[in-house]
Amino acid sequence: MPTNTITIRADSEVARQVAELAKAMDRPRTWVIEEALRQYIATQAWQIEGIREAQAALGRGEGIPFEQVMEEMEALIQDTAGVHDSAK
């Protein structure tokens, strides 16, 4: 696969950590940075897709009313507190 050059500036601590990881993994620093970027991009893309899906669901009226969510959370908190209280 063809590659492109990307130049970044990183503080000395990040650069040191990248170098340490590369050495420990017996990989080039470029590999460590590219792998970190791949993971970051995948995570961000997953989160953005989830947000878009949630927004579309809300647009279709499929959301849960705030009051209902808060009631369910309060019940969970009370249940959990009851479990911890009975364990004493």
Jmol script that loads the backbone (N, CA, C; Angstrom):
load data "model"
ATOM      1  N   MET A   1       0.850  -1.172   0.000  1.00  0.00           N
ATOM      2  CA  MET A   1       0.000   0.000   0.000  1.00  0.00           C
ATOM      3  C   MET A   1       0.898   1.239   0.000  1.00  0.00           C
ATOM      4  N   PRO A   2       0.581   2.215  -0.835  1.00  0.00           N
ATOM      5  CA  PRO A   2       1.395   3.433  -0.844  1.00  0.00           C
ATOM      6  C   PRO A   2       1.287   4.165   0.489  1.00  0.00           C
ATOM      7  N   THR A   3       2.328   4.861   0.855  1.00  0.00           N
ATOM      8  CA  THR A   3       2.324   5.614   2.107  1.00  0.00           C
ATOM      9  C   THR A   3       2.476   7.095   1.836  1.00  0.00           C
ATOM     10  N   ASN A   4       2.066   7.884   2.792  1.00  0.00           N
ATOM     11  CA  ASN A   4       2.220   9.332   2.758  1.00  0.00           C
ATOM     12  C   ASN A   4       2.966   9.753   4.006  1.00  0.00           C
ATOM     13  N   THR A   5       3.650  10.849   3.909  1.00  0.00           N
ATOM     14  CA  THR A   5       4.363  11.382   5.048  1.00  0.00           C
ATOM     15  C   THR A   5       3.458  12.352   5.788  1.00  0.00           C
ATOM     16  N   ILE A   6       3.393  12.169   7.110  1.00  0.00           N
ATOM     17  CA  ILE A   6       2.675  13.089   7.991  1.00  0.00           C
ATOM     18  C   ILE A   6       3.687  13.562   9.017  1.00  0.00           C
ATOM     19  N   THR A   7       3.793  14.860   9.164  1.00  0.00           N
ATOM     20  CA  THR A   7       4.726  15.412  10.137  1.00  0.00           C
ATOM     21  C   THR A   7       3.938  15.966  11.311  1.00  0.00           C
ATOM     22  N   ILE A   8       4.361  15.593  12.526  1.00  0.00           N
ATOM     23  CA  ILE A   8       3.707  16.126  13.727  1.00  0.00           C
ATOM     24  C   ILE A   8       4.766  16.679  14.668  1.00  0.00           C
ATOM     25  N   ARG A   9       4.324  17.521  15.554  1.00  0.00           N
ATOM     26  CA  ARG A   9       5.168  17.986  16.647  1.00  0.00           C
ATOM     27  C   ARG A   9       4.599  17.385  17.920  1.00  0.00           C
ATOM     28  N   ALA A  10       5.457  16.796  18.708  1.00  0.00           N
ATOM     29  CA  ALA A  10       5.021  16.192  19.965  1.00  0.00           C
ATOM     30  C   ALA A  10       5.946  16.673  21.070  1.00  0.00           C
ATOM     31  N   ASP A  11       5.389  16.804  22.276  1.00  0.00           N
ATOM     32  CA  ASP A  11       6.261  17.216  23.364  1.00  0.00           C
ATOM     33  C   ASP A  11       7.263  16.099  23.650  1.00  0.00           C
ATOM     34  N   SER A  12       8.312  16.439  24.347  1.00  0.00           N
ATOM     35  CA  SER A  12       9.420  15.506  24.536  1.00  0.00           C
ATOM     36  C   SER A  12       8.998  14.253  25.305  1.00  0.00           C
ATOM     37  N   GLU A  13       8.038  14.363  26.212  1.00  0.00           N
ATOM     38  CA  GLU A  13       7.583  13.203  26.966  1.00  0.00           C
ATOM     39  C   GLU A  13       6.881  12.199  26.057  1.00  0.00           C
ATOM     40  N   VAL A  14       6.017  12.680  25.176  1.00  0.00           N
ATOM     41  CA  VAL A  14       5.332  11.788  24.234  1.00  0.00           C
ATOM     42  C   VAL A  14       6.351  11.128  23.315  1.00  0.00           C
ATOM     43  N   ALA A  15       7.297  11.896  22.827  1.00  0.00           N
ATOM     44  CA  ALA A  15       8.328  11.339  21.945  1.00  0.00           C
ATOM     45  C   ALA A  15       9.141  10.271  22.674  1.00  0.00           C
ATOM     46  N   ARG A  16       9.437  10.517  23.934  1.00  0.00           N
ATOM     47  CA  ARG A  16      10.186   9.532  24.719  1.00  0.00           C
ATOM     48  C   ARG A  16       9.381   8.254  24.897  1.00  0.00           C
ATOM     49  N   GLN A  17       8.106   8.406  25.200  1.00  0.00           N
ATOM     50  CA  GLN A  17       7.250   7.242  25.391  1.00  0.00           C
ATOM     51  C   GLN A  17       7.115   6.427  24.102  1.00  0.00           C
ATOM     52  N   VAL A  18       6.983   7.105  22.983  1.00  0.00           N
ATOM     53  CA  VAL A  18       6.912   6.410  21.700  1.00  0.00           C
ATOM     54  C   VAL A  18       8.198   5.628  21.469  1.00  0.00           C
ATOM     55  N   ALA A  19       9.328   6.269  21.726  1.00  0.00           N
ATOM     56  CA  ALA A  19      10.619   5.597  21.539  1.00  0.00           C
ATOM     57  C   ALA A  19      10.748   4.386  22.456  1.00  0.00           C
ATOM     58  N   GLU A  20      10.318   4.505  23.700  1.00  0.00           N
ATOM     59  CA  GLU A  20      10.383   3.386  24.641  1.00  0.00           C
ATOM     60  C   GLU A  20       9.493   2.227  24.196  1.00  0.00           C
ATOM     61  N   LEU A  21       8.280   2.548  23.767  1.00  0.00           N
ATOM     62  CA  LEU A  21       7.387   1.503  23.278  1.00  0.00           C
ATOM     63  C   LEU A  21       7.983   0.801  22.054  1.00  0.00           C
ATOM     64  N   ALA A  22       8.498   1.586  21.145  1.00  0.00           N
ATOM     65  CA  ALA A  22       9.082   1.022  19.934  1.00  0.00           C
ATOM     66  C   ALA A  22      10.219   0.069  20.276  1.00  0.00           C
ATOM     67  N   LYS A  23      11.062   0.483  21.197  1.00  0.00           N
ATOM     68  CA  LYS A  23      12.186  -0.367  21.595  1.00  0.00           C
ATOM     69  C   LYS A  23      11.684  -1.650  22.260  1.00  0.00           C
ATOM     70  N   ALA A  24      10.737  -1.510  23.173  1.00  0.00           N
ATOM     71  CA  ALA A  24      10.216  -2.669  23.887  1.00  0.00           C
ATOM     72  C   ALA A  24       9.513  -3.647  22.945  1.00  0.00           C
ATOM     73  N   MET A  25       8.896  -3.119  21.915  1.00  0.00           N
ATOM     74  CA  MET A  25       8.151  -3.954  20.976  1.00  0.00           C
ATOM     75  C   MET A  25       8.991  -4.388  19.777  1.00  0.00           C
ATOM     76  N   ASP A  26      10.219  -3.905  19.737  1.00  0.00           N
ATOM     77  CA  ASP A  26      11.107  -4.182  18.614  1.00  0.00           C
ATOM     78  C   ASP A  26      10.456  -3.779  17.292  1.00  0.00           C
ATOM     79  N   ARG A  27       9.900  -2.577  17.309  1.00  0.00           N
ATOM     80  CA  ARG A  27       9.231  -2.006  16.141  1.00  0.00           C
ATOM     81  C   ARG A  27       9.777  -0.602  15.905  1.00  0.00           C
ATOM     82  N   PRO A  28       9.649  -0.104  14.686  1.00  0.00           N
ATOM     83  CA  PRO A  28      10.045   1.287  14.446  1.00  0.00           C
ATOM     84  C   PRO A  28       9.068   2.256  15.123  1.00  0.00           C
ATOM     85  N   ARG A  29       9.546   3.427  15.432  1.00  0.00           N
ATOM     86  CA  ARG A  29       8.678   4.447  16.027  1.00  0.00           C
ATOM     87  C   ARG A  29       7.490   4.741  15.115  1.00  0.00           C
ATOM     88  N   THR A  30       7.720   4.746  13.821  1.00  0.00           N
ATOM     89  CA  THR A  30       6.643   4.995  12.862  1.00  0.00           C
ATOM     90  C   THR A  30       5.513   3.989  13.042  1.00  0.00           C
ATOM     91  N   TRP A  31       5.858   2.722  13.282  1.00  0.00           N
ATOM     92  CA  TRP A  31       4.841   1.703  13.468  1.00  0.00           C
ATOM     93  C   TRP A  31       3.999   1.999  14.713  1.00  0.00           C
ATOM     94  N   VAL A  32       4.660   2.380  15.797  1.00  0.00           N
ATOM     95  CA  VAL A  32       3.953   2.683  17.049  1.00  0.00           C
ATOM     96  C   VAL A  32       2.985   3.849  16.835  1.00  0.00           C
ATOM     97  N   ILE A  33       3.450   4.887  16.183  1.00  0.00           N
ATOM     98  CA  ILE A  33       2.613   6.068  15.944  1.00  0.00           C
ATOM     99  C   ILE A  33       1.446   5.716  15.027  1.00  0.00           C
ATOM    100  N   GLU A  34       1.722   4.971  13.964  1.00  0.00           N
ATOM    101  CA  GLU A  34       0.652   4.602  13.035  1.00  0.00           C
ATOM    102  C   GLU A  34      -0.388   3.713  13.725  1.00  0.00           C
ATOM    103  N   GLU A  35       0.058   2.783  14.542  1.00  0.00           N
ATOM    104  CA  GLU A  35      -0.872   1.918  15.263  1.00  0.00           C
ATOM    105  C   GLU A  35      -1.726   2.743  16.235  1.00  0.00           C
ATOM    106  N   ALA A  36      -1.110   3.691  16.911  1.00  0.00           N
ATOM    107  CA  ALA A  36      -1.868   4.564  17.822  1.00  0.00           C
ATOM    108  C   ALA A  36      -2.916   5.358  17.044  1.00  0.00           C
ATOM    109  N   LEU A  37      -2.537   5.872  15.891  1.00  0.00           N
ATOM    110  CA  LEU A  37      -3.489   6.617  15.059  1.00  0.00           C
ATOM    111  C   LEU A  37      -4.625   5.723  14.585  1.00  0.00           C
ATOM    112  N   ARG A  38      -4.301   4.505  14.168  1.00  0.00           N
ATOM    113  CA  ARG A  38      -5.343   3.569  13.722  1.00  0.00           C
ATOM    114  C   ARG A  38      -6.363   3.326  14.843  1.00  0.00           C
ATOM    115  N   GLN A  39      -5.864   3.072  16.039  1.00  0.00           N
ATOM    116  CA  GLN A  39      -6.758   2.800  17.165  1.00  0.00           C
ATOM    117  C   GLN A  39      -7.600   4.027  17.512  1.00  0.00           C
ATOM    118  N   TYR A  40      -6.981   5.200  17.512  1.00  0.00           N
ATOM    119  CA  TYR A  40      -7.696   6.432  17.819  1.00  0.00           C
ATOM    120  C   TYR A  40      -8.785   6.680  16.777  1.00  0.00           C
ATOM    121  N   ILE A  41      -8.438   6.545  15.513  1.00  0.00           N
ATOM    122  CA  ILE A  41      -9.393   6.793  14.437  1.00  0.00           C
ATOM    123  C   ILE A  41     -10.552   5.799  14.513  1.00  0.00           C
ATOM    124  N   ALA A  42     -10.255   4.538  14.767  1.00  0.00           N
ATOM    125  CA  ALA A  42     -11.316   3.531  14.873  1.00  0.00           C
ATOM    126  C   ALA A  42     -12.259   3.859  16.029  1.00  0.00           C
ATOM    127  N   THR A  43     -11.709   4.252  17.165  1.00  0.00           N
ATOM    128  CA  THR A  43     -12.539   4.590  18.321  1.00  0.00           C
ATOM    129  C   THR A  43     -13.405   5.807  18.041  1.00  0.00           C
ATOM    130  N   GLN A  44     -12.824   6.834  17.467  1.00  0.00           N
ATOM    131  CA  GLN A  44     -13.585   8.047  17.167  1.00  0.00           C
ATOM    132  C   GLN A  44     -14.674   7.760  16.138  1.00  0.00           C
ATOM    133  N   ALA A  45     -14.367   6.979  15.118  1.00  0.00           N
ATOM    134  CA  ALA A  45     -15.360   6.642  14.095  1.00  0.00           C
ATOM    135  C   ALA A  45     -16.518   5.866  14.718  1.00  0.00           C
ATOM    136  N   TRP A  46     -16.207   4.931  15.635  1.00  0.00           N
ATOM    137  CA  TRP A  46     -17.234   4.151  16.318  1.00  0.00           C
ATOM    138  C   TRP A  46     -18.135   5.070  17.145  1.00  0.00           C
ATOM    139  N   GLN A  47     -17.527   6.003  17.865  1.00  0.00           N
ATOM    140  CA  GLN A  47     -18.316   6.918  18.689  1.00  0.00           C
ATOM    141  C   GLN A  47     -19.190   7.824  17.831  1.00  0.00           C
ATOM    142  N   ILE A  48     -18.638   8.345  16.749  1.00  0.00           N
ATOM    143  CA  ILE A  48     -19.410   9.233  15.867  1.00  0.00           C
ATOM    144  C   ILE A  48     -20.576   8.474  15.252  1.00  0.00           C
ATOM    145  N   GLU A  49     -20.337   7.237  14.819  1.00  0.00           N
ATOM    146  CA  GLU A  49     -21.419   6.434  14.248  1.00  0.00           C
ATOM    147  C   GLU A  49     -22.510   6.199  15.289  1.00  0.00           C
ATOM    148  N   GLY A  50     -22.122   5.910  16.513  1.00  0.00           N
ATOM    149  CA  GLY A  50     -23.109   5.719  17.576  1.00  0.00           C
ATOM    150  C   GLY A  50     -23.925   6.973  17.831  1.00  0.00           C
ATOM    151  N   ILE A  51     -23.276   8.112  17.806  1.00  0.00           N
ATOM    152  CA  ILE A  51     -23.978   9.388  18.006  1.00  0.00           C
ATOM    153  C   ILE A  51     -24.952   9.625  16.862  1.00  0.00           C
ATOM    154  N   ARG A  52     -24.509   9.365  15.635  1.00  0.00           N
ATOM    155  CA  ARG A  52     -25.400   9.554  14.476  1.00  0.00           C
ATOM    156  C   ARG A  52     -26.611   8.625  14.559  1.00  0.00           C
ATOM    157  N   GLU A  53     -26.381   7.374  14.948  1.00  0.00           N
ATOM    158  CA  GLU A  53     -27.491   6.429  15.088  1.00  0.00           C
ATOM    159  C   GLU A  53     -28.464   6.891  16.172  1.00  0.00           C
ATOM    160  N   ALA A  54     -27.929   7.380  17.278  1.00  0.00           N
ATOM    161  CA  ALA A  54     -28.781   7.867  18.359  1.00  0.00           C
ATOM    162  C   ALA A  54     -29.578   9.089  17.915  1.00  0.00           C
ATOM    163  N   GLN A  55     -28.937   9.995  17.195  1.00  0.00           N
ATOM    164  CA  GLN A  55     -29.643  11.179  16.706  1.00  0.00           C
ATOM    165  C   GLN A  55     -30.755  10.790  15.733  1.00  0.00           C
ATOM    166  N   ALA A  56     -30.476   9.814  14.867  1.00  0.00           N
ATOM    167  CA  ALA A  56     -31.496   9.353  13.925  1.00  0.00           C
ATOM    168  C   ALA A  56     -32.661   8.714  14.673  1.00  0.00           C
ATOM    169  N   ALA A  57     -32.359   7.919  15.708  1.00  0.00           N
ATOM    170  CA  ALA A  57     -33.418   7.295  16.502  1.00  0.00           C
ATOM    171  C   ALA A  57     -34.266   8.358  17.190  1.00  0.00           C
ATOM    172  N   LEU A  58     -33.625   9.379  17.730  1.00  0.00           N
ATOM    173  CA  LEU A  58     -34.383  10.470  18.359  1.00  0.00           C
ATOM    174  C   LEU A  58     -35.257  11.177  17.339  1.00  0.00           C
ATOM    175  N   GLY A  59     -34.716  11.356  16.128  1.00  0.00           N
ATOM    176  CA  GLY A  59     -35.489  11.983  15.063  1.00  0.00           C
ATOM    177  C   GLY A  59     -36.725  11.173  14.688  1.00  0.00           C
ATOM    178  N   ARG A  60     -36.652   9.856  14.860  1.00  0.00           N
ATOM    179  CA  ARG A  60     -37.795   8.979  14.587  1.00  0.00           C
ATOM    180  C   ARG A  60     -38.717   8.849  15.804  1.00  0.00           C
ATOM    181  N   GLY A  61     -38.385   9.555  16.880  1.00  0.00           N
ATOM    182  CA  GLY A  61     -39.203   9.506  18.086  1.00  0.00           C
ATOM    183  C   GLY A  61     -38.971   8.263  18.925  1.00  0.00           C
ATOM    184  N   GLU A  62     -37.812   7.634  18.776  1.00  0.00           N
ATOM    185  CA  GLU A  62     -37.514   6.397  19.496  1.00  0.00           C
ATOM    186  C   GLU A  62     -36.760   6.621  20.801  1.00  0.00           C
ATOM    187  N   GLY A  63     -36.660   7.834  21.253  1.00  0.00           N
ATOM    188  CA  GLY A  63     -35.918   8.126  22.469  1.00  0.00           C
ATOM    189  C   GLY A  63     -36.682   7.746  23.725  1.00  0.00           C
ATOM    190  N   ILE A  64     -35.989   7.735  24.835  1.00  0.00           N
ATOM    191  CA  ILE A  64     -36.590   7.484  26.140  1.00  0.00           C
ATOM    192  C   ILE A  64     -36.657   8.824  26.863  1.00  0.00           C
ATOM    193  N   PRO A  65     -37.815   9.194  27.377  1.00  0.00           N
ATOM    194  CA  PRO A  65     -37.939  10.481  28.072  1.00  0.00           C
ATOM    195  C   PRO A  65     -36.944  10.583  29.234  1.00  0.00           C
ATOM    196  N   PHE A  66     -36.399  11.765  29.424  1.00  0.00           N
ATOM    197  CA  PHE A  66     -35.420  12.023  30.466  1.00  0.00           C
ATOM    198  C   PHE A  66     -35.928  11.587  31.830  1.00  0.00           C
ATOM    199  N   GLU A  67     -37.176  11.898  32.128  1.00  0.00           N
ATOM    200  CA  GLU A  67     -37.743  11.564  33.432  1.00  0.00           C
ATOM    201  C   GLU A  67     -37.724  10.049  33.665  1.00  0.00           C
ATOM    202  N   GLN A  68     -38.013   9.277  32.628  1.00  0.00           N
ATOM    203  CA  GLN A  68     -38.013   7.828  32.753  1.00  0.00           C
ATOM    204  C   GLN A  68     -36.596   7.307  33.008  1.00  0.00           C
ATOM    205  N   VAL A  69     -35.627   7.870  32.311  1.00  0.00           N
ATOM    206  CA  VAL A  69     -34.237   7.472  32.522  1.00  0.00           C
ATOM    207  C   VAL A  69     -33.830   7.758  33.956  1.00  0.00           C
ATOM    208  N   MET A  70     -34.165   8.946  34.455  1.00  0.00           N
ATOM    209  CA  MET A  70     -33.793   9.326  35.817  1.00  0.00           C
ATOM    210  C   MET A  70     -34.483   8.436  36.845  1.00  0.00           C
ATOM    211  N   GLU A  71     -35.740   8.077  36.603  1.00  0.00           N
ATOM    212  CA  GLU A  71     -36.445   7.185  37.526  1.00  0.00           C
ATOM    213  C   GLU A  71     -35.761   5.816  37.574  1.00  0.00           C
ATOM    214  N   GLU A  72     -35.393   5.298  36.406  1.00  0.00           N
ATOM    215  CA  GLU A  72     -34.719   4.002  36.356  1.00  0.00           C
ATOM    216  C   GLU A  72     -33.350   4.064  37.021  1.00  0.00           C
ATOM    217  N   MET A  73     -32.633   5.160  36.831  1.00  0.00           N
ATOM    218  CA  MET A  73     -31.321   5.319  37.472  1.00  0.00           C
ATOM    219  C   MET A  73     -31.478   5.395  38.986  1.00  0.00           C
ATOM    220  N   GLU A  74     -32.467   6.130  39.445  1.00  0.00           N
ATOM    221  CA  GLU A  74     -32.704   6.236  40.895  1.00  0.00           C
ATOM    222  C   GLU A  74     -33.028   4.869  41.479  1.00  0.00           C
ATOM    223  N   ALA A  75     -33.831   4.074  40.762  1.00  0.00           N
ATOM    224  CA  ALA A  75     -34.168   2.728  41.239  1.00  0.00           C
ATOM    225  C   ALA A  75     -32.913   1.857  41.298  1.00  0.00           C
ATOM    226  N   LEU A  76     -32.060   1.945  40.294  1.00  0.00           N
ATOM    227  CA  LEU A  76     -30.813   1.176  40.303  1.00  0.00           C
ATOM    228  C   LEU A  76     -29.913   1.590  41.459  1.00  0.00           C
ATOM    229  N   ILE A  77     -29.846   2.883  41.705  1.00  0.00           N
ATOM    230  CA  ILE A  77     -29.021   3.382  42.813  1.00  0.00           C
ATOM    231  C   ILE A  77     -29.565   2.862  44.139  1.00  0.00           C
ATOM    232  N   GLN A  78     -30.879   2.923  44.290  1.00  0.00           N
ATOM    233  CA  GLN A  78     -31.484   2.449  45.539  1.00  0.00           C
ATOM    234  C   GLN A  78     -31.275   0.952  45.716  1.00  0.00           C
ATOM    235  N   ASP A  79     -31.431   0.185  44.628  1.00  0.00           N
ATOM    236  CA  ASP A  79     -31.191  -1.267  44.685  1.00  0.00           C
ATOM    237  C   ASP A  79     -29.747  -1.568  45.072  1.00  0.00           C
ATOM    238  N   THR A  80     -28.820  -0.866  44.473  1.00  0.00           N
ATOM    239  CA  THR A  80     -27.413  -1.081  44.762  1.00  0.00           C
ATOM    240  C   THR A  80     -27.096  -0.688  46.200  1.00  0.00           C
ATOM    241  N   ALA A  81     -27.646   0.430  46.646  1.00  0.00           N
ATOM    242  CA  ALA A  81     -27.418   0.862  48.034  1.00  0.00           C
ATOM    243  C   ALA A  81     -27.992  -0.165  48.997  1.00  0.00           C
ATOM    244  N   GLY A  82     -29.155  -0.742  48.666  1.00  0.00           N
ATOM    245  CA  GLY A  82     -29.757  -1.757  49.510  1.00  0.00           C
ATOM    246  C   GLY A  82     -28.905  -3.009  49.604  1.00  0.00           C
ATOM    247  N   VAL A  83     -28.280  -3.400  48.508  1.00  0.00           N
ATOM    248  CA  VAL A  83     -27.401  -4.568  48.489  1.00  0.00           C
ATOM    249  C   VAL A  83     -26.209  -4.319  49.389  1.00  0.00           C
ATOM    250  N   HIS A  84     -25.629  -3.124  49.290  1.00  0.00           N
ATOM    251  CA  HIS A  84     -24.454  -2.802  50.116  1.00  0.00           C
ATOM    252  C   HIS A  84     -24.827  -2.680  51.598  1.00  0.00           C
ATOM    253  N   ASP A  85     -26.028  -2.146  51.868  1.00  0.00           N
ATOM    254  CA  ASP A  85     -26.447  -2.013  53.257  1.00  0.00           C
ATOM    255  C   ASP A  85     -26.700  -3.373  53.895  1.00  0.00           C
ATOM    256  N   SER A  86     -27.262  -4.307  53.144  1.00  0.00           N
ATOM    257  CA  SER A  86     -27.570  -5.621  53.707  1.00  0.00           C
ATOM    258  C   SER A  86     -26.318  -6.477  53.887  1.00  0.00           C
ATOM    259  N   ALA A  87     -25.232  -6.109  53.222  1.00  0.00           N
ATOM    260  CA  ALA A  87     -23.984  -6.866  53.348  1.00  0.00           C
ATOM    261  C   ALA A  87     -23.219  -6.495  54.608  1.00  0.00           C
ATOM    262  N   LYS A  88     -23.631  -5.450  55.292  1.00  0.00           N
ATOM    263  CA  LYS A  88     -22.911  -5.006  56.476  1.00  0.00           C
ATOM    264  C   LYS A  88     -23.148  -5.878  57.659  1.00  0.00           C
TER     265      LYS A  88
END
end "model"
wireframe off; spacefill off
backbone 0.3
color backbone group
